[in-house]
């Protein structure tokens, strides 16, 4: 009889431990340990660098079942900043992001391919300027572990290339093909919830 109860306890613990295998993380926005940055060529002569300053997001992570990992990001379009007030104003206008009409940019992952050694390919849908397109983000896990405040963190970097013509930006046509590609760099530190 005791063996039966012991078996039931072991089974319950096993189910509990497997249920906890999926970890939920929130981007560390408060401590500003998350960045969404980009660079794009200006007429083919130089790079323009910028970032989105206001965003939030979350991700789930399961080391044993990486195919279940998920990422969700929400960006305030009017937080775009290229360190130049007039250019920022132009980027927020209908020529580019049209932030009054389309105030939010979202990314929702659809699949996660584990490439080994902390590397992954994250497929998902980016919705920008009312247009939803599938994109792929190459991701690399930077590190994971306890923090000095009693929490647990996991951090990634990611890279992706966007094409301005995919998102119906009228002024992008005037810039020509040399300014077509936007290189994204993401650095995200998540705090386990």
PyMOL commands that set and color helices and strands:
alter all, ss='L'
color gray80, all
select helices_A, chain A and resi 2-19+66-68+77-79+85-92+164-167+170-175+177-179
alter helices_A, ss='H'
color red, helices_A
select strands_A, chain A and resi 23-27+34-42+46-52+55-61+70-76+80-81+104-116+119-128+131-146+152-163+181-192
alter strands_A, ss='S'
color yellow, strands_A
deselect
rebuild
show_as cartoon
